[in-house]
Amino acid sequence: MIVVTTPTGNIGAQVLENILNSGEPVRVIARDPSRLPAHIRKSVEVITGSHGDSAIVNQAFAGADSVFWLVPPNFQAVSLEAAYVDFTRPACDALKRHGVKRVVVVSALGRGWPRHAGFVSASLAMDDLIAATGVSLRALTMPSFMDNMLMQVESIKHQGMFFSPIDGDRKSPTCATRDIAAVAAGLLLDSSWSGQGGVPVLGPEDLSFNDMADIMTEVLGKPVRFQQIPIDAFKARLTGSGMSEAMAQGMADMMVAKNEGLDNTVPRTPEGSSPTPFRQWCEDTLKPAVAR
Ligand SMILES: NC(=O)c1ccc[n+]([C@@H]2O[C@H](COP(=O)([O-])OP(=O)(O)OC[C@H]3O[C@@H](n4cnc5c(N)ncnc54)[C@H](OP(=O)(O)O)[C@@H]3O)[C@@H](O)[C@H]2O)c1
């Protein structure tokens, strides 16, 4: 039995599609099962509720062999600790109680980074909490997702611009969520691994935001330009759009670390390079989103 959290989310939904026809029984945890496509609802067992809730994870993990664990973004949280670590505590108790064998967790690059790195530090603390249960664990360690660009689709469409506090010439890895889901699905369907470790999902190439602007310009057939913004202005945008002070600070701290090279710490290997290039992602995902 494989348990999938966030089956309506960006990565979770793609994980589910990848394992649906494997023959393995699948159970999902969903707050609102009506948000699941009909073909999914027919093929899986659904536990209704939040995977941050003790009663729900105890129900879901009974008889489970593997769990796909993803902490939902909670931009109103009072602290990063509450959002990542406290959210995961009930699941850790349930993993132990039900003797779950393997967990695949969505995490981030940055293990060993010497300074606080906001969201990334919280993700790594969550990994440590899960690891302390003794379960076999694969933490998928990612740089920023290509799919983050969709959050700026309106300014790309109307102003031909996108923004970040990161230096436009800093080349970093970036990966597509479809590739993360494929790696997660492979691990969930493989019962031969044990122990604990990280699995980098780095995409096929390192690109700067200026490189990305050039690729978007070519794919969209209209000029797209990157503009770096000061970190204070970045944080003010986040709080202005309703994010809590603690989470906005966490996002700013993460961006400062990324600008100092946080995502460049893991060397690219053939195993860590996931297949989708940014140009392909733009053709398949960004272009239709801009056209809508
Ligand atoms: N973006 C990046 O560059 C990056 C890089 C590295 C790691 N990450 C990690 O990737 C994860 C985000 O993945 P994603 O993009 O797939 O997320 P997403 O698309 O935003 O999906 C969020 C999911 O969480 C569910 N959800 C929201 N609030 C919930 C709650 N309180 N309780 C239970 N479920 C809740 C949503 O379902 P309903 O609303 O339907 O209930 C949805 O299924 C985060 O953990 C982040 O730290 C992100």
The ligand as an ORCA input file, in Angstrom:
! r2SCAN-3c Opt
* xyz 0 1
  N       8.796     25.931     -5.097
  C      10.069     25.575     -4.989
  O      10.941     26.090     -5.684
  C      10.444     24.497     -3.995
  C      11.759     24.035     -3.953
  C      12.077     22.980     -3.067
  C      11.077     22.431     -2.285
  N       9.794     22.918     -2.353
  C       8.746     22.294     -1.528
  O       7.718     21.830     -2.385
  C       6.490     21.808     -1.659
  C       5.373     22.422     -2.507
  O       4.958     21.444     -3.458
  P       3.796     21.728     -4.529
  O       4.250     22.849     -5.427
  O       3.416     20.439     -5.154
  O       2.624     22.276     -3.599
  P       1.181     22.781     -4.041
  O       0.934     22.572     -5.501
  O       1.000     24.161     -3.489
  O       0.206     21.782     -3.292
  C      -0.217     21.991     -2.003
  C      -1.086     20.789     -1.607
  O      -1.260     20.841     -0.202
  C      -2.656     20.733      0.118
  N      -2.846     21.556      1.300
  C      -2.801     22.905      1.405
  N      -2.944     23.277      2.688
  C      -3.090     22.140      3.414
  C      -3.277     21.855      4.801
  N      -3.331     22.836      5.700
  N      -3.396     20.584      5.192
  C      -3.328     19.582      4.286
  N      -3.154     19.770      2.962
  C      -3.032     21.042      2.533
  C      -3.371     21.239     -1.133
  O      -4.585     20.562     -1.235
  P      -6.054     21.173     -1.021
  O      -5.934     22.667     -1.021
  O      -6.821     20.575     -2.169
  O      -6.444     20.612      0.309
  C      -2.437     20.736     -2.229
  O      -2.713     19.384     -2.527
  C       6.723     22.551     -0.340
  O       6.877     21.619      0.704
  C       8.047     23.278     -0.587
  O       8.779     23.488      0.595
  C       9.473     23.921     -3.188
*
